[in-house]
Amino acid sequence: MDHQETQQLRAATKGTAERIHFNNAGASLPPDIVVEKVVAYLNEEATHGGYETEARYQQQLENVYHLIARLINAGTEEVAIVENASTAWHLAFNGIPFEKGDEVITSEMEYVTNLIGFLNAQKTKDIRIITIPQDGAGNFNAAAVEEAISPRTKLIAITHLPSTAGNILPVADIGKIARRHEILYLIDACQSAGQMPLDVKDMNCDMLSVTGRKYLRAPRGTGFLYVRKEIQDRLQLLFMDGHSISWVGERDFKVRDDARRFELYEKNRALVLGLGTAVGYALDLGLERIWQRVRLLATLLRHRLAGIEKVTVNDRGDHLSGIVTFSVGGMEAADVKAALAKKNINVSVGKAVSTLVYMNRHHLTGIVRASVHYYNTEEEIESFCTTLIAISSPSYYP
């Protein structure tokens, strides 16, 4: 993306005129067209009625499934639209019929929601959790997953991009191992969807959970779940309604034969259209182009941060994402965030609980997370670093 295109993209996102937004791993600034789609639908609901508006937009709502399928190279029958990635992940994980002694292989980079799911299943089903650590260079060794597999291994669950670290886990390499051993494979793609190309066939995953609000630039309260067609019948449904089934009688019912069995009928149609608009926006730009731009900005940011006294970049590994994490000597992460916010710069604090195993292992109580997207600029990085130098100076007074 050249300078002219970047400026056009920024002009189509009004929030970029008001602040430097380096909190895209939390929630990106949505394009104006996404906001306009949501508001227009809500206004039409208010004047025409909820059911009536849904009927008028039925084709557009149906097309959201096709857009998501294109985004991840799946079939539309493999996509369920839900409210967030946590819902998607728990629908998949808790749908697996675990038995006492079953084993789940995961990494030290798992998000707190997933960790809670593991611990709950450990308490209620008496399963065993096997956590594979990063190596000394900060990389995840896929071969260690294969070494950990036993006859009791029921699931491999991996977060693609961690919440509080910049490294990327080799999900495709792990997927080859999972498929070879015929073990269920669940990927948390919360941070990678919209940031880089995703192909569920290349990754050989059975389930994939995604949120809309992060790099996809969709509204909050949106997400989706991918479940490979061949394994859908292996997952138990946690809840059902009339939307989840294809037939019901007085004495029996039959669940529908696609991933929408994991949905409930009632959801926010305006937000679903916003999600579809955001996915279409990303597809039109091209995920490979987006990924190239994000990597360029993140590399520049890490380089500039590394040259600032008192700043320590915490990201380790050979393959890094648009999530940049660092610490400032003598300052708490929350204080850094607050000082930057006063200058209209958005960052986030990665708390220890977010990726508890990783943070505990590396003795980190909290980090500053600056996550860049394609609509950010080199000039914003320079302004950010200049501000960071000022606020980390002993003579700084807010």
N, C-alpha and C positions, 0 to 999 in steps of 0.2 A: 504494500500500500504506500503510495507516495504522499507527499505533503498535502496536495490538493484534495485527494480522496479522503484523507484523514480529517481535514477541515470540513468537508461535506458531511462526513459521518458525525462529527461533533455538532455541526449546525442542526442535525436531525435529532439531537439529544440535548434538550435545553439545560439539563443539570450540569453539563460540562462548562457552561458559561459562568457558573456561580462558585464552583469549588474544584479542587483536585480530588478526584475520587479514586483512591487506591485501596478500596475495600470491595473489590469485585468478587473475592472469594466468600464474602459475606452476602452481599446482594449488589448486583450491578445496577447501574443507571439504565432504565429501559429506554429503548428508542421511543420518540414521540408517537410514532405510528402504533405502537403497542398500547400506550396509554389511551390514545384516541379510540382504538378499537374497543377497549374495555368500557370506556365511558359511554360511547355511542350505544353499545348493547344495553347497558344499564338504563340509559335514557329511554330506549325503545321498550324495555320491560315496564318502565314506569308509565308509559302511555298506551301500550298495547296489551300488556299482561305477560306474565312469565311463561306460561305454556304456549301462548300464541307466538311470542317472540322466538322461542325455541324452535317451533315448527317453521317459521320463516327462515331461520338460519341453519336448518338441519344439514344442508349440504356442506356448509362451511364447518360446522362442528364435526361432521364425519371426516372432512378432509384433514383435520388435526391428526388423526391416527395415521393417515398416509404420510404426512410431513414427518412425524416422529419416526415412522418406519424407514423413511429415506435417510434420516439423520444417523441412524444406527445400523442400517442395512439389515432390517428385519422385515418380517411379514406383518401386515396390519392386524392379523389374527393373533399376533404375539405381543400386542401392546395394550396395557391397561393405563388409563389416565387416573391419577390419584392426587391427593392434596400436597404431598411433599415426599422427599426421599426417605424420611424415617418411616412413613406409612408403607411405602413401596418395599423397603428393606425388610420390615417386620412381617409383611404379608408373605414374602418369600421365605424368610428364615423360619418363622413360626409355623409355616405351612408344611415344613418337612417333618415327617413322623419319626422323630428321634426315639430311640430306645436306650435303656440303661447300658452304659459302656460304650456307646457310639462316640466317635472322635471327630472334632472339628479342627482343621488346621487353619491358622490365620497368621497375621504379621503383628509386629509391635506398633504398627502405624494405624491401627483401627480407631475409628471415631467412637466417642463415648456412647452414642446410641447403640452401636453395634456391640460394644463391650458389655453394655447392660443386657443386651439380648443373650449374649453368650453366658453371662453369669446367671441369668434367670433360668436358662435351660439347664445349666449345671446344677442349680438348686432343685429344680422341679423334675428334671428327667435323668439326673445323675450322669450327664455326658462329661466327656473330658475335652478340655481346650488345650491345644498345642500351639504355642506362639513361637514363630520363627523370627529371630532378631535380624537387624541389619548387620552387614559386615563392618569391618573397621573403617572402610572408606565411605560408609553410608549407603551402600547398595544392598538390594535384596537379592539373595541368591536363590533362583528358582529351583536349582538342583536340591536345595535343602528341603523343599516341599516334598519332592519325590522320596527323599531319604526318610521323611517322617511318616509316609503313608504306611498304614497297617491294614489288616483285614477288617478292622472296626472303623476305618475312616469313612464318614458319612458325607462330609461337606468340606470344601475348601472355600473360605470366605476372605476376600481381599479388597481393601480400599485402594483404588487406582492412584489417586493423589491425596496425600494426607492433609488434614486441616491445618496443622501447625508445623509443617515442614515443606520444603520445596521440591523434594525428590519425587520421582515417578516410578511406580513399581511395575515390573515386567509382566503385565497381566496376560499378554499373548503367550509368552513362554510357559507361564503357569497353566494356562488353558490347555495347551497341548498335553501337559502331564495329566491334568484332570480327565480329559477325554480319553487318553490312552488307558487310564485305570478305571474308566467308567464311574467317576466320582462326581457328584453334583458340585457345581461351581457358581458361586455368587460374587458379583463384582459391585462394589459401591462406586458409582461413577459420578458422585455428587459434584465434585470439583472439576472433572475432566470434560463433561458434556458441555459443548459450546466453546471450550477452550482449544480442543484438538479434535481431529477426526476420530470417530469411534466406529468399529465394525464388529458386531457381535459374533459374526461368523469367523472372522480372523482371530478374535479373542477366545473362541470356543467356549463361551460362557453359557450357562443355562438360565441365569437370572441376572438382571442388571437394574439397579435402582438409581433414579435421577431426580434432582430438583430443578425447578425452572428459574428460581430467583438468582442464581449465581451467574456463571458465565454464559448461560443461554439468554440472559437479559429479559426474562419473562417476569410476570407479576409474582409476588409472594403468594403462597397458598396454591402453588401448582407443582406438579411432578408427574412422573410416570414410572411404570414397572414393565420391564421386558421379561417374558417367560417363554423359553423355547417351546415350540408346539409339542415336541415329542415328550416333554416331561411335565406338561400341565396337569395331567391326571395323577401325577405322583404327589402333588401338593394338596394338602387339606385346606379347605376354605375356612377362614376364621369367622366370616359372617356372610350372610346372603340376604337378598331381597328379590323382588320380582324381576329386576334387571339381570341378576346373576344366573337365572335359570332359563332354559328353553321350553320347559313344559312343567306343569304342575297339575296334579289331580288331588282328590280328597285323601288318597292314601300314599302317594309317592310324588316325586319330582325328579327332574333331570337337569343337571347344570349345563349351561351353554358350552359349546365346543371351541371357544376361543378365550383369550386372556381377559376379556371383559367380565368373565366370571369373578374376577378379583375386585371388581368395582362395585359400588352401590349406585343406585339411580340418581340420588340427589347430590348434585355438586354445583359449583358456581359456573354457569355457562359462560358468563362474561370473561372470567379468568381463563377458562379453557380456550376461548378464542384468542385471548392475549397470549397464551402459551403457543398456540399455533402460529400466530403472527410473528412471535419472536423466533421460533424455529425456522419459519420460512425466511426471515431476515438473515439468519445465520447461513442457511443453505444458499441463498442468493449471493452472499459475500464469498462463500467458499471456506470450508473448515480448514483446509490446508493453508490458505492465505491468512486466515485468522491466527492459526497456530504459529506461522512464521513471524507475524507481527508481535504476538505476545512474547515469544522467545527472545526476539531482538530487544524489546523493552526491558524484560526481566534481566537479561544478561547485562545491559547497560546499567540498570539500577544496582545490581549486585556489585558491579565494578566500581561504581561511584561510592557506594556505602563502604566498601572495603578500604577506601582511601580516607575515611573520616575517623579522626581520633576518637576513641571511646566507643566506637561502634563495632560490634562483632556480628558478622553474618553467620547465621546458624545452619544454613542449608548445606547439606553434604550429599555427595553422590555424583555419578557420571551423567545422569539424565535429570534435568531440573525443569520445573514448570514456571508458570507465571506467578506463583505464590512465593514471595520473598520474605524470609523471616530473619529478624535481627534483634539484638539487645544493645542497650546503651548503658555503658558503665556508670554507676552511681545514680541511675534513675530507674524507677519501677516502670514496667511496660504501660500501665494505666496512666501514669503521669506523662509519658511521652505522647500517648494518644490524646490526652486532654490538651496538652500544649499545642499539638499540631491542629487540633480541632479549632482552636482559637484563631488559627490562620486559614481557616476554611480548607483544611486538608483532612480527608477521611482515611484513617487506617483502622485496624482492628487489633484487639489483644487476644492472643492465643493462650488460653488458660491451661494449666497443667491437666485439668480434668478432660480437656477436649481429646487429647491423645495420651491417655494416662500412662500406658506402659512405656512409650517412647520418651515422654517428658521425665518420668521418674528415672529411667535408665541413664539419661543424660543430665540429670540434676537441674532441670529447668522448671522454674515455678511459673513462668509466663514469658511470652515473647511478643514483640511487635510484629504484626503481619501486614505487609504492604503488597497488595495483589493487583497487578496491572492487567489492562485489557487493551484491545486494539484501538479504542478511541482515545487512549491516553497518548501523551506526546513526550518527546525528548525534552522539550522545554519544561514540562511539568516535573520531570525527574530532576532537572537542574534546580528548579525552584524548591522542590521537596528537600533535596539534600542541603541546599543553602539554609533553609529554615531549620533543618535538623542540627546543623552545625551551630546555629545560633542558640537553640534551646538547650543544647548539651553543654554550652559554655558556662563556666562557673559564674560569670558576670551577668547571666541572663535573668531578667526580671519580667514576668508576664504582665 
